[in-house]
Amino acid sequence: MVWDSDRMTTPRAQIITVVGGGVMGEALIAGLLRSGDPAPLVRVVEASAERSADLAQRYPLEVDVIERAVQGADVVILAVKPVDMAAALASMSQHLAPGTLVISIAAGITIATLSGALGPGVDVVRAMPNTPARIDQGLIGISGAESGSAAALDEAERLLSSVGVVVRIPEHLQDALTAVSGSGPAYVFYLAEKMIDAAVDLGLDQATARVMVHQTILGSAMLLATSGEDAADLRAKVTSKGGTTAAAIAELDRREVGDALGAAITAARDRGRELGAP
């Protein structure tokens, strides 16, 4: 459907411009092309000529400079790094049509900053996806401006749900969401990395260790997602008194791994705030 800030009109292919063709930009491009009915006309802005050529070879999209790519777009998704955001906003601000929906996935950049740079007449939504969006299993937190259009937030949710589960949160919690789910896959991958290393140290070969760890994490995540039980309850059911798991958990507690993880998530939250500071 065509996006309009006041109404939804006769169905036609949306024009969606993705500014930034990195890992997350590509994940969104792929999801939007798969789920659109009709499929949107996707434009991409990417600084790397090699990356642009690669995306154009693998997806039906147009590659252009930002000033032209945003003209006439129904939706613009800002998937650039926070340090590159000011330049992107300056380049596009004079070329957006009134009522354009702008979705930013840059950590730390506030709606006030985005709206201030783009001016009135543009609907801004802030979002934070995570990398499982690459396989349509992402978690995407979205926030709209307090005075923003409810229809804009609805449309952002519809579009982003093509790559995962969307939750709505107040903007002041975006940095917390970034720390928990935006950065969260890295915590899981770090755990997998260290579990594989430990398995090899215990005598298992690398290939077997990888299969064991990957399937253990996958099965545990699926059980957690589908059982309806809390993580603490599921852990307790595996931790028999005096058993092997109890010995492992005791060692983790002795080394204060839980506190370290909490501190890590807080550090990620604080860094997000720093990125958004003037």
LOBALUM-88670 format. One line per 4 residues: number of its first residue (from 1); for each residue x, y, z of N, C-alpha, C, CB. Coordinates in steps of 0.001 Angstrom, whole numbers, m for minus. Atoms other than C-alpha are relative to their C-alpha. Glycine has a CB too. Layout:
N
NUM> X/Y/Z/X/Y/Z/X/Y/Z/X/Y/Z  ...
END
This chain:
278
1> 834/m1191/0/0/0/0/874/1248/0/m946/2/1213  m721/m1256/11/1106/3552/m631/m151/689/1342/m495/904/m1131  64/m742/m1259/1999/5501/2498/m382/1432/m279/1342/m62/755  364/m1412/11/309/8861/2978/m282/363/1437/m1239/297/m938
5> 139/m343/m1415/364/10698/6305/m1441/180/403/769/1253/313  1404/m217/m335/m3387/11332/6092/m914/m1137/m416/m473/1258/m630  913/1043/487/m4788/8343/4233/790/m1096/m706/m1063/599/m959  m557/1068/823/m4061/5046/2544/m775/1/m1312/m80/m1404/723
9> 644/m148/1293/m4780/5235/m1188/m20/m1327/m742/708/1066/m832  74/1199/824/m5257/2773/m4019/1337/m730/3/m413/355/m1435  m1263/727/m60/m2665/16/m3758/856/193/m1248/m268/m1465/204  m1018/m11/1050/463/493/m5851/1312/m310/699/54/1391/m780
13> m1293/312/m586/4086/m349/m5336/545/1212/749/989/m456/m1083  m633/m1061/m755/5561/1739/m2560/1403/255/m521/36/m344/1483  m1396/m335/263/8807/3551/m3184/688/115/1355/138/1336/m841  m703/30/m1283/11139/2735/m297/1482/202/m266/m255/m1344/764
17> m1429/m284/131/14611/4251/m84/713/m422/1269/248/1499/m291  m814/442/m1127/17152/2568/2172/1354/701/m110/161/m1571/20  m1259/m734/m13/20061/4833/3054/979/m777/870/m192/1467/526  m948/862/m700/22916/2505/3986/m246/m1456/m351/m99/204/1517
21> 191/1370/468/23386/m916/2426/856/m1011/729/286/m79/m1457  m767/943/m802/25220/m2660/5250/m813/m1231/354/494/668/1262  649/1258/m394/24190/m5850/7042/m1472/220/319/712/m615/1214  1394/m212/m377/21021/m4423/8559/m802/601/m1138/m85/896/1219
25> 696/m542/1162/20141/m2387/5500/m387/m1091/m973/859/1031/m699  302/1110/908/20364/m5518/3369/m1096/m894/562/1257/m826/m267  1037/841/m603/18270/m7517/5841/m1377/610/m206/268/m198/1498  1282/m678/190/15511/m4909/5605/m412/m14/m1472/78/1446/514
29> 297/51/1439/15753/m4752/1804/m584/m1365/m379/1280/286/m831  450/1350/333/15391/m8532/1530/m1391/m278/563/994/m1034/528  1296/241/m623/12480/m8673/3969/m1115/777/m673/55/356/1460  1013/m832/645/10605/m5810/2329/m343/m528/m1388/482/1448/m94
33> 260/541/1336/10992/m7329/m1137/m783/m1298/69/1307/m224/m746  716/1276/m147/9759/m10722/103/m1446/200/400/690/m877/1026  1320/m95/m626/6746/m9438/1978/m951/959/m687/153/410/1414  861/m998/611/5446/m6586/m160/m1005/m595/m969/830/1018/m706
37> 1039/447/924/2200/m7077/m2062/m801/1231/m448/m936/m1079/672  m1099/402/889/2898/m5646/m4518/1363/322/609/m137/695/m1361  m1352/m250/m481/6654/m5695/m3985/339/1471/m198/1026/m905/m730  m319/m1418/132/7976/m2196/m3339/1106/241/m1024/412/568/1347
41> m1138/m447/782/10279/m276/m5629/1042/472/1005/m394/1139/m1030  m1026/m305/m1000/13443/m201/m3541/1157/742/m642/502/m1285/677  m1199/m737/372/16167/2371/m3926/990/m112/1154/m325/1500/m332  m1001/79/m1058/19427/2107/m2040/1078/1047/m231/620/m1412/65
45> m1113/m944/14/22069/4677/m1192/1134/m654/778/m403/1404/618  m1126/690/m635/25449/3120/m439/1298/629/m477/m22/m1527/m315  m1242/m698/333/28843/4828/m290/990/m884/m746/646/526/1258  m950/912/631/30793/1749/m1365/m508/m448/m1365/252/m1219/897
49> 392/409/1342/30651/1196/m5125/m48/m1520/m125/962/582/m1032  m25/1466/51/31584/m2463/m4647/m1235/m587/670/1272/m542/672  1186/485/m712/28801/m2983/m2114/m1266/304/m800/m89/638/1406  1157/m369/820/26302/m1138/m4326/m188/m984/m1146/160/1425/m549
53> 79/931/1122/27139/m3385/m7269/m451/m1379/459/1349/m99/m705  383/1309/m534/26781/m6487/m5116/m1489/m51/302/802/m318/1265  1430/m36/m317/23336/m5450/m3865/m841/40/m1270/m323/1214/883  754/m108/1249/22165/m4510/m7367/m9/m1307/m779/576/1104/m864
57> m60/1291/687/23253/m7913/m8650/m940/m1015/642/1433/m538/6  762/1030/m708/21363/m9837/m5977/m1453/369/266/664/m302/1293  1370/m426/m288/18195/m7755/m5551/m512/913/m1115/m70/724/1368  577/m920/978/15778/m5946/m7894/m171/1387/617/m1359/m533/m515
61> 33/m1323/m606/16585/m2414/m6771/772/999/m843/567/m45/1414  m717/m1071/661/17916/930/m7930/1038/565/957/m968/1103/m481  m1051/m634/m789/21173/2459/m6698/131/1443/m471/1363/m767/m133  m82/m1403/385/21386/6245/m6605/621/803/1130/m1392/556/m360
65> m486/m904/m1042/22767/9218/m4711/m1182/423/855/722/1246/m613  1066/m227/m966/20802/10299/m1676/m968/1089/m437/588/356/1334  872/m1103/392/19479/13550/m3133/m1089/m446/m961/814/1107/m630  1004/494/940/17716/11715/m5969/m785/m1169/563/657/m408/m1297
69> 648/1224/m482/16943/8493/m4148/m1175/284/926/1007/m870/718  1086/m280/m941/14721/10148/m1533/m1143/762/m651/525/785/1182  1057/m763/659/12740/12232/m4033/m1154/m918/m386/546/725/m1245  1180/788/326/9225/10881/m4324/m152/m1277/794/19/m332/m1422
73> 89/1225/m805/9878/8127/m1788/m1164/87/976/1317/m247/765  1052/79/m1022/6965/7029/362/610/m206/1377/m986/m1141/m318  m668/342/m1258/9313/5688/3035/1506/106/m213/m399/m1438/487  m1463/m31/5/12972/6413/3786/476/m674/1285/552/1478/m113
77> m565/702/m1152/14835/4018/6074/1461/398/125/m151/m1552/m142  m1369/m443/m250/18015/5463/7582/748/m1110/722/26/1319/829  m757/1128/m547/20401/2546/8124/1494/307/m14/m288/m1289/m799  m1408/m397/m48/23645/4521/8374/497/m36/1439/196/1412/m606
81> m582/m55/m1333/26030/4563/11310/m298/1352/647/1522/m249/m60  294/m1277/m668/25332/7226/13946/946/1129/m395/55/m186/1491  m967/m1052/342/28525/9093/13013/m248/574/m1388/1420/m544/81  287/m457/1358/27261/9396/9418/m1380/634/m133/117/m1153/m961
85> 1385/m442/87/23743/10511/10292/m130/1477/m349/m701/m274/1297  133/m1441/245/24285/14288/10293/164/321/m1475/1030/784/821  m230/m246/1418/25665/14238/6761/m1174/m502/m834/1298/m671/m456  1136/549/746/22814/12021/5534/m1223/907/122/m339/m1415/501
89> 1157/m872/m214/20169/14263/7073/142/1299/m771/m182/296/1487  m223/m1256/723/21733/17391/5595/m197/m174/m1498/1403/529/279  104/238/1438/21843/15837/2129/m1436/m221/m452/839/m1192/m387  1347/381/421/18224/14669/2110/m1084/980/416/m327/m1338/545
93> 1057/m798/m637/16383/17344/4094/m802/841/m983/603/902/1038  700/m863/949/15494/19525/1101/m685/m767/m1118/959/981/m592  497/795/1131/14384/16651/m1102/m1153/m934/377/1131/m815/m581  1090/870/m438/11696/14887/955/m1353/633/m297/123/m303/1496
97> 1356/m486/213/8052/15195/m16/m727/73/1336/m765/m910/m991  792/m56/m1238/5602/16265/2701/m712/m1327/238/m1030/1153/m61  665/1251/m339/4213/13257/4533/863/m1223/m126/m1178/m171/m843  m897/1151/88/7241/11044/3897/199/m621/1376/1358/413/m603
101> m292/716/m1238/7708/8390/6580/1491/m288/41/m830/m1320/107  m1431/228/m175/11310/8366/7820/201/m891/1221/774/1349/155  m276/956/m1074/12404/5366/9901/1505/m50/188/m583/m1429/m321  m1432/59/m293/15799/5570/11591/303/m1203/878/474/1296/686
105> m433/1127/m832/17580/2485/12920/1384/264/595/16/m1303/m824  m1308/m364/m546/20673/4371/14089/m71/107/1524/492/1331/m611  m5/m13/m1462/21486/3785/17751/292/1404/525/1037/m999/546  m276/m1228/m724/21271/6825/19996/m533/1270/m605/1413/137/152
109> 457/m1227/657/19920/9326/17464/m1486/205/303/250/m61/m1545  1351/m204/m494/16758/10827/18934/m944/488/m1094/13/984/1145  1026/m509/910/13514/11658/17208/94/1514/m97/m1407/m422/468  m128/m1456/25/14031/15297/18194/1119/440/m928/247/537/1404
113> m1123/m324/889/17391/15344/16404/m396/m218/m1452/1240/m853/349  417/311/1362/15928/13700/13311/m1019/1009/m514/m580/m1407/m65  1052/m935/398/12845/15928/13205/556/1407/m178/m1126/9/1035  m590/m1325/108/14908/19039/13810/774/191/m1280/892/259/1163
117> m796/m91/1226/17147/18269/10850/m860/m88/m1252/1046/m1095/m24  824/231/1184/14355/17211/8492/m1111/1027/m162/m599/m1375/58  1012/m1040/79/11872/19938/9333/m1417/m538/103/153/755/m1277  1402/409/m153/8064/19890/9573/m507/m739/m1232/m881/1218/272
121> 641/688/1112/5824/17741/7438/500/m1402/m255/171/786/m1216  m547/1346/153/7874/14549/7820/m316/m809/1250/1534/42/m258  283/883/m1135/6764/11641/10034/1234/m819/324/m1203/m929/m300  m1224/680/m406/9690/10220/12013/m310/m1099/1005/1000/999/594
125> 103/1125/m927/9821/6821/13702/1412/m502/261/m922/m1147/m572  m1301/556/m377/12825/5512/15593/m156/m1496/236/570/707/1271  97/1451/m116/13506/1776/15426/1371/m593/301/m582/m614/m1291  m1247/732/m232/16115/m710/16599/m240/m1477/m257/528/227/1446
129> 62/1443/279/16255/m4128/14906/1279/m678/472/m219/m262/m1514  m1241/724/m271/18793/m6846/15615/304/m952/m1153/m96/m779/1338  m465/735/1175/20747/m9114/13294/m794/m1256/m359/1400/m380/207  849/1104/467/18384/m12139/13388/m1065/430/m1004/m670/m652/1176
133> 870/m474/1077/16313/m9933/11079/448/m563/m1343/m12/1535/m48  m513/585/1246/18539/m11477/8394/m753/m1270/m376/1491/m305/131  755/1230/272/16463/m14665/8744/m1456/160/454/658/m1215/714  1383/m332/m370/13154/m12923/9595/m338/m387/1433/m964/m683/m942
137> 216/342/m1400/13609/m13686/13306/491/1127/913/714/m1320/345  m482/m1135/m772/14529/m10209/14488/m971/443/1077/286/1144/m909  817/m730/m967/13248/m8193/17403/218/1470/m315/380/m352/1512  m93/m1396/388/12484/m4638/16419/m834/839/952/m462/202/m1459
141> 715/m929/m868/11595/m1946/18941/m219/1309/m721/764/232/1309  287/m1252/698/9860/1129/17546/m608/1019/956/m947/m248/m1186  529/m1115/m783/8994/4535/18992/m377/1127/m954/1037/490/1063  409/m1153/789/7092/7454/17535/104/1271/811/m1418/m178/m514
145> m12/m1281/m680/7159/11117/18336/m1285/178/801/173/1145/m1007  1188/m212/m831/4765/12222/21086/m1117/662/m788/346/849/1219  1000/m696/817/3018/14476/18576/m114/m613/m1388/350/1482/m116  m16/621/1314/3519/12067/15707/m1297/m673/m368/1091/m985/m71
149> 1188/648/530/945/10353/13560/m73/m1459/448/m16/87/m1525  188/1405/m359/m477/7087/14869/82/m880/m1242/m1353/m202/712  m57/765/1246/m787/5976/11255/1446/m252/m416/m751/738/m1118  m1415/181/339/2955/6504/10790/596/m1159/785/794/1290/277
153> m514/1084/m830/3741/4189/13695/m571/m1336/m453/m332/247/1477  616/1227/520/1278/1609/12348/705/m469/m1269/m1496/226/m281  m643/367/1258/2946/1724/8936/1424/m494/237/8/1191/m962  m1344/463/m332/6418/1402/10429/m43/m1418/550/661/943/1013
157> 132/1344/m548/5270/m1653/12379/m306/m1004/m1102/m1093/m38/1069  343/910/1095/3750/m3196/9260/1233/m328/m837/m1095/615/m889  m1176/212/840/6933/m2725/7251/1068/m824/710/582/1333/m427  m1089/652/m719/9376/m3852/9921/m361/m1405/458/399/832/1190
161> 397/1357/m377/7329/m6906/10842/359/m1013/m1078/m1495/m53/277  m439/912/1055/8570/m8350/7545/1275/m741/385/220/764/m1296  m1253/645/m393/11821/m9244/9346/5/m464/1462/1153/950/m229  12/485/m1372/10649/m10192/12834/m1176/510/807/1265/382/679
165> 1031/m424/m946/8600/m9314/15890/233/1464/369/4/m900/1274  m97/m1432/m309/7879/m5626/16496/m658/281/1346/m662/857/m1117  575/m458/m1264/7352/m4144/19948/50/1525/32/761/m613/1226  44/m1453/m131/6351/m567/20703/434/393/1411/m1424/543/m310
169> m483/m463/m1296/8180/1233/23496/123/1515/m19/1358/m653/353  m264/m1442/m51/8510/4840/24708/1433/278/m440/m246/559/1428  m1331/m271/538/11477/6532/23114/1082/6/1074/0/1323/m721  m1046/m75/m1026/13276/7024/26440/555/m1385/361/m550/680/1257
173> m493/1357/m254/13660/3215/26606/737/m596/m1209/m1162/m904/386  m675/525/1183/15242/2883/23155/1443/m409/287/m27/1032/m1108  m1389/362/m302/18785/2878/24556/62/m1291/811/699/1138/765  55/1251/m758/17806/120/26994/m298/m1167/m929/m1063/82/1112
177> 307/1066/958/16267/m1917/24181/1214/m313/m862/m1191/395/m889  m1205/207/800/19404/m1397/22098/1003/m863/754/636/1346/m375  m965/739/m819/21524/m2720/24972/m410/m1451/189/160/666/1354  479/1353/m281/19332/m5792/25528/m145/m818/m1279/m1335/55/737
181> 273/805/1197/18161/m6902/22083/802/437/m1213/m1463/59/m332  m807/m441/1129/20054/m4731/19607/1398/m598/39/86/1511/m23  m1330/601/m205/23416/m5832/21020/m101/m1456/452/793/808/1035  191/1317/m609/21945/m9035/22481/528/m1182/m779/m1412/m209/231
185> m552/1144/723/22842/m11405/19638/1502/m179/218/m278/149/m1474  m1445/114/m233/26505/m10592/20246/287/m716/1313/656/1390/7  m212/698/m1274/26154/m11810/23841/m172/m1508/m194/m985/522/1085  245/1421/256/24725/m15109/22612/1143/m593/m819/m1347/m199/m734
189> m1102/497/818/27424/m15463/19958/1286/m114/823/223/920/m1210  m1172/47/m888/30072/m14693/22576/m53/m1256/872/68/1275/892  182/1212/m812/28646/m17441/24796/295/m1243/m835/m1440/m68/572  m243/1154/872/28652/m19870/21861/1489/m163/m285/m775/149/m1319
193> m1439/35/277/32245/m18951/21026/773/m611/1164/522/1411/m291  m727/475/m1167/33426/m19598/24576/m360/m1445/345/m279/902/1189  386/1389/m223/31416/m22830/24907/730/m935/m959/m1512/m163/m158  m733/822/974/33014/m24153/21716/1462/m124/412/m106/606/m1424
197> m1397/44/m457/36472/m23215/22984/173/m973/1168/471/1405/415  m85/874/m1164/35784/m25008/26270/m163/m1461/m400/m1058/384/1035  214/1376/456/34494/m28104/24476/1260/m563/m648/m1172/m60/m990  m1238/432/631/37671/m28275/22396/1079/m255/1052/478/1049/m1015
201> m960/191/m1090/39770/m27851/25551/m235/m1318/735/m82/1166/985  330/1255/m675/37953/m30878/26983/238/m1224/m895/m1453/28/459  m369/1115/858/38998/m32982/23989/m873/m229/m1208/11/m1206/783  868/168/1167/36158/m32645/21476/618/699/m1206/m1421/557/283
205> m501/m677/1195/37027/m31818/17882/m871/1217/m318/34/m973/m1205  660/m1280/274/36046/m28388/16514/m1366/m186/m654/880/860/m891  1256/180/727/33341/m29623/14137/m1097/m548/910/206/m937/m1190  985/572/m919/31596/m31732/16775/m411/1018/1050/557/m1258/676
209> 292/m1017/m1009/31865/m28940/19340/m968/1038/m555/1295/680/475  893/m993/617/30209/m26501/16923/m1432/m521/m91/506/378/m1400  1342/581/115/27279/m28844/16250/m658/m76/1380/66/m1412/m648  544/145/m1352/26809/m29520/19959/m469/1342/561/1049/m615/929
213> 327/m1310/m572/26860/m25859/20976/m1124/679/m771/1238/898/14  1038/m657/801/24785/m24549/18084/m1375/m607/272/333/m105/m1496  1292/637/m210/22039/m27120/18582/m487/198/1429/85/m1486/m324  400/m245/m1394/22061/m26669/22354/m602/1382/159/1199/m157/942
217> 527/m1367/m104/21559/m22918/22013/m1318/122/m758/1026/1023/m543  1236/m59/785/18937/m23314/19271/m1139/m685/745/202/m655/m1382  1054/731/m703/16975/m25954/21197/m426/699/1271/461/m1399/323  319/m710/m1242/17177/m23990/24442/m830/1246/m292/1290/383/751
221> 745/m1203/362/15963/m20806/22725/m1422/m345/m414/708/750/m1128  1336/410/424/13048/m22639/21126/m837/m446/1190/89/m1125/m1031  714/419/m1200/12119/m24227/24458/m432/1205/815/870/m927/847  322/m1210/m750/12259/m20853/26168/m1138/770/m655/1232/891/122
225> 1006/m766/719/10122/m19260/23458/m1363/m674/m26/459/244/m1399  1257/724/211/7472/m21990/23301/m592/m646/1248/212/m1048/m1018  481/742/m1166/7192/m23531/26778/m941/803/884/1164/m463/817  793/m836/m892/5557/m20579/28486/590/119/1394/m1387/m541/94
229> m658/m39/m1305/7948/m21022/31406/1063/1084/35/622/m1357/330  m1049/m1002/m159/10300/m18405/32800/1374/m643/m131/m131/709/1356  m1371/488/135/14017/m18703/32149/507/m574/1314/923/1121/m473  m477/470/m1302/14687/m19091/35875/m569/m1384/329/m382/1004/1102
233> 619/1303/m274/12229/m22005/36141/625/m1098/m865/m1520/66/m247  m616/992/887/13698/m23779/33117/1415/m329/464/22/513/m1454  m1353/254/m508/17192/m23354/34511/m41/m886/1228/710/1315/329  92/781/m1238/16122/m24736/37876/m296/m1475/m282/m1084/583/912
237> 351/1381/323/14691/m27856/36228/1201/m791/m518/m1117/m25/m1032  m1203/677/479/18095/m28618/34700/1042/m134/1115/598/761/m1191  m1041/m108/m1028/20011/m27852/37899/m340/m870/1209/177/1470/436  237/918/m1114/19710/m30903/40114/1023/264/1112/78/m1481/m478
241> m873/m264/m1134/21134/m30444/43600/1180/m988/11/m797/m90/1322  m1189/839/m57/24709/m31712/43737/436/m565/m1327/m227/m1107/928  m310/559/1314/24772/m32465/40015/1014/829/m778/m1260/m131/m806  m1001/m661/848/26975/m31360/37136/m390/1441/m329/195/m789/m1293
245> 442/m1358/326/24855/m28361/36190/118/910/1210/m1445/m10/m511  m126/m795/m1221/24775/m27188/39796/1444/441/215/m495/m799/1213  m1416/m361/m138/28576/m27282/39832/369/1122/m964/899/m1227/m249  m287/m1031/991/28703/m25195/36663/m597/1342/395/m526/m419/m1360
249> 662/m1246/m391/26181/m22616/37901/694/616/1208/m1488/m249/312  m715/m493/m1175/28021/m22351/41206/1288/710/m392/308/m1149/954  m1234/m633/477/31239/m21558/39343/m300/1331/m693/747/m942/m964  402/m1259/629/29470/m18917/37241/m335/1051/1050/m1202/m222/m924
253> 331/m933/m1078/28076/m17356/40412/1245/449/749/m986/m639/971  m1221/m354/m723/31465/m17485/42116/790/1054/m763/868/m1244/237  m720/m964/830/32942/m15560/39214/m853/1225/m344/471/m671/m1278  898/m1148/159/29986/m13133/39274/m313/289/m1470/615/1237/647
257> 311/m155/1416/29109/m13753/35638/m1314/756/m194/m72/m1371/m681  1275/m708/104/25550/m12547/36196/171/1495/183/m982/m532/1024  m254/m1425/m225/26781/m9241/37597/744/604/m1186/806/209/1297  m769/m495/1140/29234/m8900/34720/m903/228/m1211/1122/m984/m356
261> 913/m164/1121/26462/m9420/32174/m885/1225/204/m859/m1257/m180  797/m1186/m295/24303/m6832/33897/782/1285/m238/m489/m45/1435  m852/m1168/212/27199/m4382/33853/248/236/m1484/1331/m170/733  m222/m124/1439/27812/m5105/30169/m1207/638/m684/293/m1374/m617
265> 1212/m548/597/24197/m4347/29259/m153/1473/370/m1238/m800/453  55/m1403/m408/24316/m1128/31279/1005/835/m775/258/132/1498  m1011/m713/777/27532/m120/29499/m472/251/m1430/1312/m788/m12  544/m173/1347/25833/m688/26145/m1071/1082/m3/m580/m1326/m527
269> 1023/m1040/m108/22877/1434/27261/628/1387/101/m895/m259/1213  m653/m1294/m190/25188/4231/28382/685/477/m1275/1015/m85/1133  m642/m373/1263/27097/4149/25099/m1035/502/m1001/771/m1194/m590  1068/m481/865/23823/4525/23237/m372/1429/316/m1215/m885/123
273> 298/m1376/m407/23092/7655/25238/1095/957/m462/m162/84/1526  m1121/m841/450/26547/9003/24406/m77/280/m1494/1337/m670/332  89/m161/1444/25991/8431/20696/m1064/1024/m379/m302/m1337/m661  1065/m930/299/22824/10500/20840/169/1378/604/m1263/m562/449
277> m232/m1296/m652/24305/13350/22872/387/1041/m1045/1108/m114/1086  m371/m1069/941/24650/16727/21079/1497/160/m102/m622/1320/418
END
